Amino acid sequence: MITQNTPVNGDRQFIDGVERVFYDGYWIKYYAPPADSLQAKKQMIISLTRRLFNHVEHGLNIPGIRLKEARQFYEAETDPALRRVKGAMLAGCLFNRATDIITNLVELQSLGIDIHSDNALLRACGQALQEALSLGRLVLHRSGEECIDELWGEPLHAFSVPVDVFYESRFIKISSARACLDALHHGTLNCFNTLAPFTSIEPLMQQFTAMAHVKVEVLQDDDAIFDVWPAFVVAGEAVIHFEPEIPSQASVMYHYQAQEGKRLLIQIHSVMSDVVRARTPMPKTMRTLIERLNQYQQEARLIFSEAPPIDAFQS
């Protein structure tokens, strides 16, 4: 149960039987970090790199053993558009090189070989991650909407800081992602609650946003995922299958604007789903979409407020 005291970042409480941690206005499901070790860092970097490739544009998962070729093709390219993509491929190759190094270091450690912080291979791993991060500005989210620098920097961060510090940073990013979801939710309702064909969308958006908040904080290895993910999917399907209420005598322009609104709802669902799956905010995409909602509201309000045409054959 929440106390009356104003919480501060890092406070932990059991709320409805679930341990939660407070960051930037949100109580987030708490997961205890593993012990700080090279083995733990290996598991995190492998997992984060795999997750990274799942969210960025296709074609970047180049084996680390091809680093020399990837660098040569990037440095020789002069066309800006091609150079961006080749730089993104080089970044992917560097991430895989870092993963290869730390995987082998952990295997050596398991044989009883001491791996110190000044180990040359550990330094090479850090340098590969640092260079990959510097190329992150060239990498787009799989949707093509924007670069997601915070997600791209996670493997380096996991390598550079203690495990518990990295876990804290993830809670902060989840809080930022939830703030992004809320901004999109409020922008959607501010737009559609004023438009007659869409006034019944509010409970569907409420449910979808509520499930998005739950899904964004639940990890894949948590048994709760088997209830949370289906509920999130079903709530989202209700939004994308929503049909605006159109009067029988509505004009062609009325129909057109209603379909434009439905397309916007589908786009909102897509962006919120991207934020949930990446567990990181997409501020540029969010701002652009909210601006589009405001523009659509102004355009559609005039059309939807028009009186329906009188039947020419009405006596």
C-alpha positions, 0 to 999 in steps of 0.5 A: 500500500502506498504511504502518504509520504511523497516518494523519491526516485529509488523508493521501493514499496509493495503495491497490491502484492507486487514490489515496485520502484519509483522513478519520475512519477511512476511506480515500476515493477521491480526486478532485482539485479544479478550479482555484479560479475563478468558472467552477468555482463556477458548475459546482459550484453548478449541479450541487449545486442539481440534485442537491439537488432530486433528493433533497428532496421534490417541488415545490420546483424553482421558477424564480428569476424567481418569487421575489417571488410565492414570498415573498408566498405564504410570508409570507401563510400562517398554517397551520403545515403549509402554511407549512412547504411554502411555505417549502420552495418559497421556499427552492428559488426562492432557490437557483434565483435564486442559480444564475441570478445566478452563471451570468450573472456567469460569462457576463459574465466570459467577455466580459472583464468583471472580476467582483470579490469585492465585486460587488453581484450576487455579494453578492446571490447569497450572500444568496439562498443564505444565506436558502435555507439558513436555510429548510432546516429546513423541507425534507424528504428525498424519503423524508419521513424527515428534513431533510438539512441538510448536503446543503441547505447545500452550494451555499452552502458551495461559493459561500463557500469556495475550491474545494479547501476545499469538496472537503475537506468533501465527503470528510468527509461521505462518511466520515460517510455510510460510518460511517452505513452501517456503523452500519446494517449492524451494527445489522441483523446484531446483530438478524437473526443471533440470529433463526433465519429470517434467519441466512443474510442475513449474506453478502448484507448484507456484499456490499450494504454493501461495494458501498454503500461503493464507490458512495458515494465514486464520482462520476457522471462517473467511468467506474467508475460503469458497473461500480459502479452495477450491482453495487450494484443487484444486491447490493441486490436480493439483500437485498430479495428475501431469503426467511426460512426458515420451518418447515413447521409454523410458527404464524401468528404465526411467519409474521407475524413473519418477514414483519415482518422482511422488511419491515424488511430492505426498509426498511434497503435503502431507507435505506442507498440514500438515504444512498448516493445523497445521499452524506451521513449521515441520523443521525435516520433511522439511529437510529430504524431501529436502535431499531426493529431492537432492538425487533423482535429482542426481539419476534421472538426469543420467537416464533422460539424456540417449538417448532413445534406438534404435528400433531393427526393425528399418531399 
